[in-house]
Amino acid sequence: MKKFNKVVLITSMITVGAMSIIGSASEITKKIEAYINPGIKVTLDGEKQIFTDEDGKILQPIMYEGRTYLPVRNIAELTEMNVVWDQNTKTIILEHKDVDKAIGKIKLKENPTTGYTWKYDIKDKDIIQVISDNYEQGELPEGAKSIVGEGGTHTWVIKGLKEGVTTIKFSKQREWEGDSSVVEAKEFIVTVLSDLQVRIEENKKVYTGGNKYFDETTGFYKITGSVKSIRQGKNGMIAMVEGEGQYKQIKFNIGEKTKVVTMEGDQLSLNDIKEGTRLEVFYGPKMTRSLPPIATAEKVVVQDTICKTGEVKNISTTKKGTSIQVSVLKNSIIYHIAENTEIVDAFGKKLSIKDIKEGTKIKAYSGLAMTMSLPPQTTAKKIVIIK
């Protein structure tokens, strides 16, 4: 009596269609005992066939309740059929290779762990059909199931149904937020020839931003608002910004690599960001799925601070404090030095009012508000002594 190796399998009840094998809606799963029988041989036109998996490992026939089961992919290849596995619908799609001409593929990068996924819409559903919709995770570190921000590739297999030209539009969005969350859009022109061959071409004229909170120039998303709270973090500061953006509130990590500037592009420091500061924050797509979400600020534009470069023409001291008159181009501005006015050199070293002399070249930072007098007056937030 021949001895067979016993195996334990977990199987799902399946139904067989004309062109596919589909897991049932209820997916009734049960545990069975089956046997590997290496004694069973398979031949095609008298030639012995050996089945292997993608790694070259030999696959033996399996016996269960008097029936012999063979790997579907190997059998399909022997009969010159294509095999496509649709992970989303748990469907094995079998098609004769002569239908390849009626198939096209669209592949897009996707990061579903961030909440953003691609949705599609076909203009003429009688011309083309999506027969497979499958996402494959990119390579992850050993033991990791998913990493926020690390995605993979989403592939759609398009089949031609009749001759014609149509379009298929894709939008990247958070499903639970609807169209208002679209951050990117793509459109493809699909041509089906008389023999049902499929030709796919991306329409480059389509605006790909898809969202007013996405800045095409920098490639970052943005929020405009004010700092509601701020605290020190391990590598800088953590600021809660509330305003107009993808979310009403976003918590930002702002560190040394974050570029902090005025609206004119003048360099600022982290110390120039305080509670109540009006700003615009630019950030990448990686963020937590918490509420409010947490992201890393790539660039911060402080909107309530302006910078003027000039030379000190006059210094006056009264009971109210010290004021300096600075020549800026053909005009001048009087800056009042307050107790909280920061005075530093070009390298950020702290200095005092005593280091400011007539003829000293400085950069003066202040708020937007100035008096209507001539010359106008304002309070200096920060003075940088250039030389």
Summary of the structure (lengths in Angstrom):
residues: 387
radius of gyration: 33.1
end to end distance: 99.3
largest distance: 112.3
contacts: 1074
relative contact order: 0.08
helix: 7%
strand: 57%
